[in-house]
Amino acid sequence: MPHNTTDTGTPERIFIKGNEAIAHGALAAGCRCYFGYPITPQNDIPEMMSYALPDAGGEFVQAESEVASANMLLGAAAAGIRALTSSSSPGISLMQEAISYMAGSELPGVIVNMNRGGPGLGDIGPSQGDYFQSVKGGGHGDYKLLVLAPATCQECYDMMVQAFDLAFKYRNPVMVLGDAIVGQMKEPVTPWKPAAVPATEAADWRLEGAKGRKPRLLKSLFLEDGALAGQNRHLQAKYAAMQAEAKAESFLTEDAELIVVAYGSIGRIAKSAIRKLRAQGHKVGLVRPQTLFPFPGPLLRGLAEQGKRFLTIEHNCGQMVEDVRLSIRGIVDSAFYGHMPGEMPGSDDFLAPILDAMGGK
Amino acid sequence: MALYQDVIMAGFGGQGVMLIGNLLAYAGMNAGLNVTYIPVYGPEMRGGTANCTVVVSDEDIGSPIIQRPKSLIVMNQPSLDKFQPRLEDGGVQVLNSSLVDASQAEARVRTVAVPANDIADKLGNTKMANMVALGAYVRATGVVDLEVVKKSLTSVISAHYSHLIPKNAEALQAGFDHAG
Protein backbone atom coordinates (compact mmCIF):
# COMPACT_ATOMS: atom_id res chain seq x y z
CA MET A 1 0.00 0.00 0.00
CA PRO A 2 1.32 3.48 -0.77
CA HIS A 3 1.65 5.76 2.22
CA ASN A 4 -0.38 8.91 2.39
CA THR A 5 0.64 12.46 1.98
CA THR A 6 -1.01 14.68 4.56
CA ASP A 7 -3.32 17.49 3.57
CA THR A 8 -2.74 19.31 6.84
CA GLY A 9 0.39 20.98 8.11
CA THR A 10 1.00 18.29 10.73
CA PRO A 11 4.17 16.19 10.59
CA GLU A 12 3.97 13.35 8.12
CA ARG A 13 2.20 10.37 9.65
CA ILE A 14 2.09 6.88 8.20
CA PHE A 15 -0.81 4.52 8.83
CA ILE A 16 0.63 1.13 9.80
CA LYS A 17 0.10 -1.94 11.97
CA GLY A 18 1.90 -2.21 15.29
CA ASN A 19 3.94 -5.07 13.83
CA GLU A 20 5.03 -2.83 10.96
CA ALA A 21 5.84 -0.05 13.42
CA ILE A 22 8.11 -2.52 15.24
CA ALA A 23 9.98 -3.13 11.97
CA HIS A 24 10.14 0.59 11.09
CA GLY A 25 11.42 1.38 14.58
CA ALA A 26 14.06 -1.34 14.40
CA LEU A 27 15.33 0.01 11.07
CA ALA A 28 15.42 3.56 12.42
CA ALA A 29 17.39 2.29 15.42
CA GLY A 30 20.08 0.92 13.12
CA CYS A 31 19.18 -2.77 13.35
CA ARG A 32 21.42 -4.64 10.93
CA CYS A 33 20.46 -8.29 11.45
CA TYR A 34 17.12 -10.03 11.82
CA PHE A 35 16.68 -13.75 12.55
CA GLY A 36 13.29 -15.36 12.93
CA TYR A 37 10.88 -18.18 12.31
CA PRO A 38 7.26 -17.49 11.33
CA ILE A 39 4.41 -17.54 13.85
CA THR A 40 1.09 -15.69 14.11
CA PRO A 41 0.36 -12.93 15.16
CA GLN A 42 3.71 -11.26 14.42
CA ASN A 43 4.46 -12.33 10.84
CA ASP A 44 4.27 -8.79 9.52
CA ILE A 45 7.56 -8.13 11.33
CA PRO A 46 9.69 -10.72 9.47
CA GLU A 47 7.77 -10.01 6.27
CA MET A 48 8.76 -6.37 6.32
CA MET A 49 12.28 -7.02 7.57
CA SER A 50 12.80 -9.55 4.77
CA TYR A 51 12.73 -6.81 2.14
CA ALA A 52 13.50 -3.64 4.09
CA LEU A 53 16.56 -4.88 5.95
CA PRO A 54 18.58 -5.93 2.87
CA ASP A 55 17.68 -2.54 1.34
CA ALA A 56 19.15 -0.90 4.46
CA GLY A 57 22.37 -2.86 4.08
CA GLY A 58 21.50 -5.51 6.66
CA GLU A 59 20.96 -9.25 6.71
CA PHE A 60 17.66 -11.12 7.03
CA VAL A 61 17.72 -14.81 7.87
CA GLN A 62 14.69 -17.05 8.16
CA ALA A 63 16.11 -19.57 10.60
CA GLU A 64 15.21 -23.23 10.81
CA SER A 65 13.67 -22.77 14.26
CA GLU A 66 13.29 -20.31 17.11
CA VAL A 67 16.16 -22.06 18.90
CA ALA A 68 18.39 -21.20 15.95
CA SER A 69 17.02 -17.64 15.71
CA ALA A 70 17.92 -16.88 19.31
CA ASN A 71 21.40 -18.38 18.98
CA MET A 72 21.99 -16.36 15.82
CA LEU A 73 20.95 -13.29 17.80
CA LEU A 74 23.54 -14.23 20.42
CA GLY A 75 26.18 -14.55 17.72
CA ALA A 76 25.40 -11.22 16.10
CA ALA A 77 25.39 -9.56 19.51
CA ALA A 78 28.84 -10.98 20.26
CA ALA A 79 30.04 -9.20 17.14
CA GLY A 80 28.59 -5.94 18.51
CA ILE A 81 25.87 -5.76 15.87
CA ARG A 82 22.41 -4.34 16.53
CA ALA A 83 20.27 -7.43 15.94
CA LEU A 84 16.66 -8.46 16.40
CA THR A 85 14.48 -11.52 16.64
CA SER A 86 10.71 -11.63 17.00
CA SER A 87 8.20 -14.32 17.71
CA SER A 88 5.07 -15.08 19.69
CA SER A 89 4.64 -17.00 22.92
CA PRO A 90 5.44 -20.65 21.99
CA GLY A 91 8.39 -19.49 19.90
CA ILE A 92 9.68 -17.31 22.74
CA SER A 93 9.61 -20.35 25.04
CA LEU A 94 11.96 -22.11 22.63
CA MET A 95 14.40 -19.17 22.81
CA GLN A 96 14.84 -19.14 26.56
CA GLU A 97 18.11 -21.07 26.72
CA ALA A 98 19.91 -18.66 24.40
CA ILE A 99 18.37 -15.64 26.15
CA SER A 100 19.75 -16.89 29.48
CA TYR A 101 23.18 -17.32 27.85
CA MET A 102 22.97 -13.79 26.47
CA ALA A 103 22.12 -12.39 29.91
CA GLY A 104 24.94 -14.42 31.47
CA SER A 105 27.43 -13.29 28.82
CA GLU A 106 26.12 -9.70 28.91
CA LEU A 107 25.20 -9.58 25.25
CA PRO A 108 22.82 -6.92 23.94
CA GLY A 109 19.97 -7.91 21.64
CA VAL A 110 16.30 -7.17 21.12
CA ILE A 111 13.56 -9.79 21.31
CA VAL A 112 9.98 -8.92 20.37
CA ASN A 113 7.17 -11.07 21.78
CA MET A 114 3.69 -10.47 20.38
CA ASN A 115 2.00 -12.39 23.16
CA ARG A 116 -0.73 -14.86 22.11
CA GLY A 117 -2.94 -17.14 24.17
CA GLY A 118 -1.40 -20.01 26.10
CA PRO A 119 -0.35 -22.26 27.69
CA GLY A 120 1.00 -24.53 24.99
CA LEU A 121 -0.04 -23.55 21.49
CA GLY A 122 -3.02 -21.71 23.00
CA ASP A 123 -4.63 -19.62 20.28
CA ILE A 124 -3.66 -16.73 18.00
CA GLY A 125 -5.59 -14.07 19.93
CA PRO A 126 -4.20 -11.54 22.39
CA SER A 127 -3.05 -12.44 25.91
CA GLN A 128 -0.75 -11.20 28.65
CA GLY A 129 0.08 -14.68 29.84
CA ASP A 130 3.82 -14.20 29.25
CA TYR A 131 4.34 -11.49 31.88
CA PHE A 132 6.10 -13.79 34.32
CA GLN A 133 8.26 -15.34 31.59
CA SER A 134 9.29 -11.88 30.35
CA VAL A 135 9.85 -10.14 33.66
CA LYS A 136 11.05 -12.85 36.03
CA GLY A 137 13.71 -14.38 33.84
CA GLY A 138 12.14 -17.00 31.62
CA GLY A 139 15.24 -19.12 31.25
CA HIS A 140 17.46 -20.52 34.00
CA GLY A 141 19.53 -18.52 36.46
CA ASP A 142 19.18 -15.16 38.21
CA TYR A 143 18.84 -12.72 35.36
CA LYS A 144 16.58 -9.96 34.17
CA LEU A 145 15.59 -8.60 30.80
CA LEU A 146 14.64 -4.99 30.34
CA VAL A 147 10.99 -5.31 29.28
CA LEU A 148 9.12 -2.57 27.39
CA ALA A 149 5.35 -2.76 26.86
CA PRO A 150 3.89 -0.72 23.97
CA ALA A 151 0.18 0.15 23.94
CA THR A 152 0.08 2.11 20.68
CA CYS A 153 1.63 1.77 17.25
CA GLN A 154 3.67 4.92 17.93
CA GLU A 155 5.03 3.28 21.08
CA CYS A 156 5.90 0.19 19.03
CA TYR A 157 8.14 2.44 16.95
CA ASP A 158 9.54 4.53 19.79
CA MET A 159 10.20 1.58 22.09
CA MET A 160 12.22 -0.25 19.43
CA VAL A 161 14.59 2.70 19.28
CA GLN A 162 14.71 2.76 23.06
CA ALA A 163 15.18 -1.03 23.21
CA PHE A 164 18.35 -1.00 21.11
CA ASP A 165 19.77 1.92 23.07
CA LEU A 166 19.08 0.21 26.40
CA ALA A 167 20.43 -3.12 25.19
CA PHE A 168 23.80 -1.57 24.38
CA LYS A 169 23.80 0.80 27.34
CA TYR A 170 23.45 -2.11 29.77
CA ARG A 171 24.86 -4.92 27.57
CA ASN A 172 21.70 -6.85 28.25
CA PRO A 173 18.91 -8.44 26.22
CA VAL A 174 15.78 -6.29 25.95
CA MET A 175 12.30 -7.62 25.35
CA VAL A 176 9.50 -5.63 23.72
CA LEU A 177 6.30 -7.28 24.91
CA GLY A 178 3.19 -6.56 22.86
CA ASP A 179 0.18 -8.67 22.05
CA ALA A 180 -2.06 -9.61 19.13
CA ILE A 181 -4.05 -6.38 19.58
CA VAL A 182 -1.23 -3.86 19.26
CA GLY A 183 0.45 -6.04 16.62
CA GLN A 184 -2.59 -6.25 14.34
CA MET A 185 -4.21 -2.85 14.82
CA LYS A 186 -3.32 0.15 12.65
CA GLU A 187 -2.71 3.70 13.81
CA PRO A 188 -0.95 6.77 12.43
CA VAL A 189 2.72 6.76 13.37
CA THR A 190 5.13 9.66 13.09
CA PRO A 191 8.49 8.16 12.13
CA TRP A 192 11.58 9.91 13.46
CA LYS A 193 15.24 9.36 12.92
CA PRO A 194 17.35 8.90 16.05
CA ALA A 195 20.99 9.92 16.12
CA ALA A 196 23.25 7.56 14.18
CA VAL A 197 24.72 4.63 16.09
CA PRO A 198 28.32 5.52 17.02
CA ALA A 199 30.84 3.23 15.31
CA THR A 200 32.51 2.78 18.69
CA GLU A 201 29.31 1.50 20.35
CA ALA A 202 30.67 -1.96 21.19
CA ALA A 203 34.32 -1.32 20.33
CA ASP A 204 35.68 -2.22 23.77
CA TRP A 205 34.13 -5.68 24.00
CA ARG A 206 32.89 -6.99 20.65
CA LEU A 207 34.53 -9.90 18.85
CA GLU A 208 35.99 -8.75 15.54
CA GLY A 209 39.30 -10.63 15.25
CA ALA A 210 42.11 -10.12 17.76
CA LYS A 211 44.89 -9.09 15.38
CA GLY A 212 47.17 -6.67 17.20
CA ARG A 213 45.42 -6.91 20.54
CA LYS A 214 44.70 -9.38 23.34
CA PRO A 215 41.95 -11.90 22.61
CA ARG A 216 38.54 -11.32 24.20
CA LEU A 217 36.24 -13.94 25.67
CA LEU A 218 32.48 -13.58 25.97
CA LYS A 219 31.10 -16.38 28.10
CA SER A 220 28.50 -17.39 30.67
CA LEU A 221 30.54 -20.24 32.21
CA PHE A 222 32.40 -19.30 35.41
CA LEU A 223 34.06 -22.32 37.03
CA GLU A 224 36.95 -20.62 38.83
CA ASP A 225 36.59 -20.32 42.58
CA GLY A 226 34.42 -17.28 43.34
CA ALA A 227 34.05 -16.25 39.70
CA LEU A 228 30.34 -17.00 39.33
CA ALA A 229 29.49 -15.27 42.60
CA GLY A 230 31.40 -12.25 41.35
CA GLN A 231 29.56 -12.30 38.03
CA ASN A 232 26.21 -12.60 39.78
CA ARG A 233 27.02 -9.69 42.11
CA HIS A 234 27.97 -7.63 39.09
CA LEU A 235 24.74 -8.58 37.26
CA GLN A 236 22.57 -7.84 40.30
CA ALA A 237 24.17 -4.40 40.67
CA LYS A 238 23.45 -3.77 36.99
CA TYR A 239 19.80 -4.83 37.36
CA ALA A 240 19.44 -2.53 40.38
CA ALA A 241 20.89 0.37 38.35
CA MET A 242 18.27 -0.27 35.65
CA GLN A 243 15.59 1.02 38.05
CA ALA A 244 16.42 4.50 36.70
CA GLU A 245 14.78 3.48 33.41
CA ALA A 246 11.32 2.78 34.92
CA LYS A 247 8.53 4.56 33.06
CA ALA A 248 4.76 4.71 33.25
CA GLU A 249 1.89 6.75 31.86
CA SER A 250 -0.24 8.34 34.57
CA PHE A 251 -3.80 9.30 33.60
CA LEU A 252 -6.10 11.24 35.96
CA THR A 253 -4.31 9.93 39.04
CA GLU A 254 -4.16 13.20 41.00
CA ASP A 255 -7.64 13.25 42.47
CA ALA A 256 -8.29 9.53 41.95
CA GLU A 257 -9.48 7.40 44.86
CA LEU A 258 -8.80 4.21 42.90
CA ILE A 259 -5.78 3.58 40.69
CA VAL A 260 -6.17 1.01 37.93
CA VAL A 261 -2.82 -0.56 37.03
CA ALA A 262 -2.78 -2.13 33.56
CA TYR A 263 -0.16 -2.41 30.82
CA GLY A 264 -0.05 -2.63 27.03
CA SER A 265 -3.32 -2.98 25.11
CA ILE A 266 -5.19 -3.62 28.35
CA GLY A 267 -3.94 -0.28 29.65
CA ARG A 268 -5.50 1.63 26.78
CA ILE A 269 -8.73 -0.38 26.93
CA ALA A 270 -8.89 0.42 30.67
CA LYS A 271 -8.48 4.10 29.78
CA SER A 272 -11.75 3.96 27.83
CA ALA A 273 -13.50 2.39 30.83
CA ILE A 274 -12.04 5.08 33.10
CA ARG A 275 -13.25 7.87 30.80
CA LYS A 276 -16.76 6.39 30.89
CA LEU A 277 -16.73 6.17 34.70
CA ARG A 278 -15.22 9.65 35.08
CA ALA A 279 -18.16 11.00 33.08
CA GLN A 280 -20.39 9.46 35.77
CA GLY A 281 -18.38 11.15 38.52
CA HIS A 282 -16.25 8.23 39.70
CA LYS A 283 -12.76 9.25 40.80
CA VAL A 284 -10.65 6.63 39.11
CA GLY A 285 -7.27 6.97 37.41
CA LEU A 286 -4.78 4.83 35.55
CA VAL A 287 -1.12 3.94 35.86
CA ARG A 288 0.09 2.16 32.73
CA PRO A 289 3.59 0.74 33.21
CA GLN A 290 5.60 1.24 30.00
CA THR A 291 8.53 -0.65 31.47
CA LEU A 292 7.64 -3.94 33.18
CA PHE A 293 11.22 -4.47 34.27
CA PRO A 294 12.26 -2.20 35.79
CA PHE A 295 8.79 -1.96 37.33
CA PRO A 296 7.52 1.51 38.25
CA GLY A 297 7.07 0.41 41.87
CA PRO A 298 8.18 3.68 43.50
CA LEU A 299 5.47 5.55 41.57
CA LEU A 300 2.80 3.13 42.81
CA ARG A 301 4.15 3.27 46.36
CA GLY A 302 3.94 7.06 46.31
CA LEU A 303 0.29 6.84 45.29
CA ALA A 304 -0.37 4.24 48.01
CA GLU A 305 1.16 6.60 50.57
CA GLN A 306 -1.42 9.20 49.48
CA GLY A 307 -4.17 6.79 50.58
CA LYS A 308 -5.24 5.61 47.14
CA ARG A 309 -6.61 2.13 46.55
CA PHE A 310 -5.60 -0.19 43.70
CA LEU A 311 -7.05 -2.52 41.11
CA THR A 312 -4.77 -4.42 38.75
CA ILE A 313 -6.32 -5.45 35.43
CA GLU A 314 -4.57 -7.97 33.22
CA HIS A 315 -5.36 -10.23 30.29
CA ASN A 316 -4.22 -13.26 32.27
CA CYS A 317 -5.01 -15.00 35.52
CA GLY A 318 -2.89 -12.77 37.78
CA GLN A 319 0.78 -12.05 37.15
CA MET A 320 1.71 -8.34 37.27
CA VAL A 321 -0.59 -8.00 40.28
CA GLU A 322 2.17 -9.68 42.30
CA ASP A 323 4.57 -6.84 41.43
CA VAL A 324 1.90 -4.27 42.22
CA ARG A 325 1.35 -5.87 45.64
CA LEU A 326 5.09 -5.99 46.29
CA SER A 327 5.33 -2.30 45.41
CA ILE A 328 2.65 -1.20 47.86
CA ARG A 329 3.15 -3.84 50.55
CA GLY A 330 2.64 -2.73 54.13
CA ILE A 331 0.36 0.12 53.02
CA VAL A 332 -2.54 -1.31 51.06
CA ASP A 333 -3.45 -4.31 48.88
CA SER A 334 -4.45 -4.42 45.21
CA ALA A 335 -7.68 -5.94 43.98
CA PHE A 336 -7.40 -7.94 40.75
CA TYR A 337 -9.48 -8.49 37.63
CA GLY A 338 -8.17 -11.00 35.15
CA HIS A 339 -9.72 -11.15 31.70
CA MET A 340 -9.44 -14.73 30.53
CA PRO A 341 -7.03 -15.34 27.65
CA GLY A 342 -9.07 -16.76 24.79
CA GLU A 343 -11.69 -14.01 25.17
CA MET A 344 -11.30 -10.62 23.49
CA PRO A 345 -11.40 -7.85 26.10
CA GLY A 346 -13.38 -4.63 25.75
CA SER A 347 -13.72 -1.61 28.00
CA ASP A 348 -17.25 -2.62 29.11
CA ASP A 349 -15.76 -5.75 30.67
CA PHE A 350 -13.78 -3.57 33.07
CA LEU A 351 -16.64 -1.35 34.31
CA ALA A 352 -18.05 -3.71 36.94
CA PRO A 353 -14.63 -4.76 38.31
CA ILE A 354 -13.66 -1.08 38.68
CA LEU A 355 -16.94 -0.18 40.39
CA ASP A 356 -16.54 -3.21 42.68
CA ALA A 357 -13.05 -2.10 43.64
CA MET A 358 -14.27 1.47 44.26
CA GLY A 359 -17.00 0.20 46.55
CA GLY A 360 -14.60 -1.97 48.51
CA LYS A 361 -13.56 0.69 51.04
CA MET B 1 -17.16 17.94 23.81
CA ALA B 2 -14.47 15.91 22.18
CA LEU B 3 -15.01 14.59 18.68
CA TYR B 4 -15.44 10.85 18.92
CA GLN B 5 -16.95 8.25 16.59
CA ASP B 6 -16.62 4.51 16.41
CA VAL B 7 -17.96 2.12 13.80
CA ILE B 8 -18.06 -1.58 13.08
CA MET B 9 -18.22 -2.37 9.36
CA ALA B 10 -19.36 -5.87 8.47
CA GLY B 11 -20.21 -7.98 5.47
CA PHE B 12 -19.25 -11.09 3.55
CA GLY B 13 -15.58 -11.63 2.87
CA GLY B 14 -14.99 -10.00 -0.54
CA GLN B 15 -17.43 -7.12 -0.10
CA GLY B 16 -14.56 -4.82 0.71
CA VAL B 17 -15.35 -3.89 4.32
CA MET B 18 -11.65 -3.93 5.25
CA LEU B 19 -10.97 -1.58 2.33
CA ILE B 20 -13.57 1.00 3.39
CA GLY B 21 -12.41 0.61 7.00
CA ASN B 22 -8.91 1.52 5.93
CA LEU B 23 -10.25 4.32 3.75
CA LEU B 24 -12.22 5.92 6.59
CA ALA B 25 -9.18 5.60 8.87
CA TYR B 26 -6.91 7.24 6.29
CA ALA B 27 -9.46 10.03 5.84
CA GLY B 28 -9.54 10.60 9.59
CA MET B 29 -5.77 10.72 9.70
CA ASN B 30 -5.63 13.05 6.71
CA ALA B 31 -8.13 15.31 8.48
CA GLY B 32 -5.60 15.59 11.32
CA LEU B 33 -7.48 13.31 13.74
CA ASN B 34 -6.43 10.25 15.71
CA VAL B 35 -7.68 6.94 14.35
CA THR B 36 -7.47 3.24 15.09
CA TYR B 37 -8.34 0.38 12.75
CA ILE B 38 -8.50 -3.25 13.80
CA PRO B 39 -9.68 -6.12 11.63
CA VAL B 40 -11.61 -9.06 13.00
CA TYR B 41 -9.10 -11.53 14.09
CA GLY B 42 -9.38 -15.27 14.45
CA PRO B 43 -11.70 -18.10 13.45
CA GLU B 44 -14.54 -15.70 12.60
CA MET B 45 -12.74 -15.15 9.31
CA ARG B 46 -13.58 -18.63 8.12
CA GLY B 47 -17.29 -18.00 7.61
CA GLY B 48 -20.17 -15.66 8.33
CA THR B 49 -18.99 -12.09 8.45
CA ALA B 50 -15.79 -10.22 7.90
CA ASN B 51 -15.61 -7.07 9.96
CA CYS B 52 -13.38 -4.30 11.17
CA THR B 53 -13.59 -1.56 13.75
CA VAL B 54 -12.55 2.05 13.20
CA VAL B 55 -12.36 4.75 15.88
CA VAL B 56 -11.92 8.43 14.99
CA SER B 57 -11.28 11.05 17.66
CA ASP B 58 -9.58 14.37 18.30
CA GLU B 59 -8.16 13.06 21.59
CA ASP B 60 -5.96 10.04 22.19
CA ILE B 61 -7.91 6.85 21.61
CA GLY B 62 -8.32 4.31 24.39
CA SER B 63 -9.77 1.02 23.29
CA PRO B 64 -9.54 0.06 19.61
CA ILE B 65 -12.01 -2.75 20.37
CA ILE B 66 -15.64 -1.68 20.60
CA GLN B 67 -18.29 -3.86 22.22
CA ARG B 68 -21.25 -1.46 21.91
CA PRO B 69 -20.56 0.67 18.82
CA LYS B 70 -22.06 4.10 18.13
CA SER B 71 -22.48 3.21 14.46
CA LEU B 72 -22.51 0.37 11.95
CA ILE B 73 -22.12 -0.25 8.25
CA VAL B 74 -24.01 -3.45 7.52
CA MET B 75 -23.38 -4.99 4.12
CA ASN B 76 -25.23 -8.31 4.45
CA GLN B 77 -27.98 -10.02 6.44
CA PRO B 78 -25.81 -12.10 8.84
CA SER B 79 -24.04 -8.90 9.85
CA LEU B 80 -27.35 -7.26 10.75
CA ASP B 81 -28.29 -10.26 12.89
CA LYS B 82 -24.94 -10.16 14.62
CA PHE B 83 -24.26 -6.48 15.15
CA GLN B 84 -27.59 -4.63 15.36
CA PRO B 85 -28.21 -5.96 18.91
CA ARG B 86 -24.86 -4.48 19.95
CA LEU B 87 -25.52 -1.02 18.49
CA GLU B 88 -25.84 1.67 21.16
CA ASP B 89 -29.33 3.11 21.71
CA GLY B 90 -29.67 6.13 19.41
CA GLY B 91 -26.75 4.91 17.31
CA VAL B 92 -26.80 5.05 13.53
CA GLN B 93 -26.57 2.16 11.09
CA VAL B 94 -26.16 2.23 7.33
CA LEU B 95 -27.85 -0.84 5.85
CA ASN B 96 -27.12 -2.16 2.40
CA SER B 97 -30.81 -2.64 1.59
CA SER B 98 -29.90 -4.51 -1.62
CA LEU B 99 -29.00 -7.50 0.56
CA VAL B 100 -30.38 -6.67 4.01
CA ASP B 101 -34.04 -6.70 5.03
CA ALA B 102 -34.36 -3.11 6.21
CA SER B 103 -37.73 -3.87 7.83
CA GLN B 104 -35.76 -5.58 10.59
CA ALA B 105 -34.22 -2.29 11.65
CA GLU B 106 -34.95 -1.59 15.31
CA ALA B 107 -36.75 1.62 16.28
CA ARG B 108 -34.25 2.37 19.07
CA VAL B 109 -31.57 3.22 16.50
CA ARG B 110 -31.39 5.50 13.46
CA THR B 111 -31.25 3.57 10.21
CA VAL B 112 -30.12 4.81 6.81
CA ALA B 113 -31.11 2.26 4.17
CA VAL B 114 -29.11 2.44 0.94
CA PRO B 115 -29.45 -0.05 -1.93
CA ALA B 116 -25.69 -0.07 -2.29
CA ASN B 117 -25.39 -2.98 -4.73
CA ASP B 118 -28.10 -1.55 -7.01
CA ILE B 119 -26.52 1.90 -7.02
CA ALA B 120 -23.08 0.39 -7.68
CA ASP B 121 -24.54 -1.72 -10.51
CA LYS B 122 -25.91 1.41 -12.15
CA LEU B 123 -22.47 2.99 -11.90
CA GLY B 124 -21.06 -0.01 -13.73
CA ASN B 125 -19.52 -2.26 -11.08
CA THR B 126 -21.27 -4.02 -8.21
CA LYS B 127 -17.97 -4.28 -6.34
CA MET B 128 -18.24 -0.58 -5.51
CA ALA B 129 -21.19 -1.20 -3.17
CA ASN B 130 -18.77 -0.73 -0.30
CA MET B 131 -17.95 2.79 -1.48
CA VAL B 132 -21.64 3.64 -1.86
CA ALA B 133 -22.23 2.51 1.73
CA LEU B 134 -19.27 4.52 3.04
CA GLY B 135 -20.49 7.63 1.20
CA ALA B 136 -23.89 7.22 2.88
CA TYR B 137 -22.16 6.70 6.22
CA VAL B 138 -20.16 9.92 5.87
CA ARG B 139 -23.39 11.82 5.16
CA ALA B 140 -25.21 10.17 8.07
CA THR B 141 -22.51 10.84 10.66
CA GLY B 142 -20.51 13.80 9.33
CA VAL B 143 -17.45 12.21 10.93
CA VAL B 144 -15.14 13.47 8.17
CA ASP B 145 -15.50 15.57 5.05
CA LEU B 146 -16.42 13.56 1.92
CA GLU B 147 -13.77 15.37 -0.10
CA VAL B 148 -11.08 14.13 2.33
CA VAL B 149 -12.40 10.60 1.90
CA LYS B 150 -12.18 10.94 -1.88
CA LYS B 151 -8.65 12.32 -1.69
CA SER B 152 -7.68 9.40 0.55
CA LEU B 153 -8.60 6.84 -2.14
CA THR B 154 -5.03 6.99 -3.41
CA SER B 155 -3.91 5.59 -0.05
CA VAL B 156 -5.96 2.40 -0.30
CA ILE B 157 -6.06 1.75 -4.04
CA SER B 158 -2.70 0.70 -5.41
CA ALA B 159 -1.13 2.46 -8.40
CA HIS B 160 -1.97 -0.54 -10.60
CA TYR B 161 -5.68 0.17 -10.14
CA SER B 162 -5.46 3.97 -10.00
CA HIS B 163 -7.64 4.24 -13.12
CA LEU B 164 -10.52 3.05 -10.92
CA ILE B 165 -10.21 5.96 -8.49
CA PRO B 166 -12.59 8.37 -10.31
CA LYS B 167 -15.30 5.68 -10.43
CA ASN B 168 -14.85 4.93 -6.73
CA ALA B 169 -15.11 8.65 -5.95
CA GLU B 170 -18.35 8.67 -7.96
CA ALA B 171 -19.66 5.75 -5.91
CA LEU B 172 -18.81 7.56 -2.66
CA GLN B 173 -20.70 10.61 -3.95
CA ALA B 174 -23.70 8.53 -5.05
CA GLY B 175 -24.00 7.00 -1.57
CA PHE B 176 -23.58 10.40 0.03
CA ASP B 177 -26.31 11.88 -2.16
CA HIS B 178 -28.67 8.98 -1.56
CA ALA B 179 -28.42 9.40 2.20
CA GLY B 180 -29.31 13.10 1.97
Interface residues (C-beta under 8 A of the other chain):
Chain A: M1 P2 H3 N4 T6 D7 T8 T10 R13 F15 P41 D123 I124 G125 A180 I181 Q184 M185 K186 E187 P188 S265 R268 I269 A270 K271 S272 A273 I274 R275 M344 P345 G346 S347 D348 D349
Chain B: N22 A25 Y26 M29 N30 A31 G32 N34 V35 T36 Y37 I38 P39 Y41 G42 I61 G62 S63 P64 I65 I66 Q67 R68 V148 K151 S152 T154 S155 V156 S158 A159
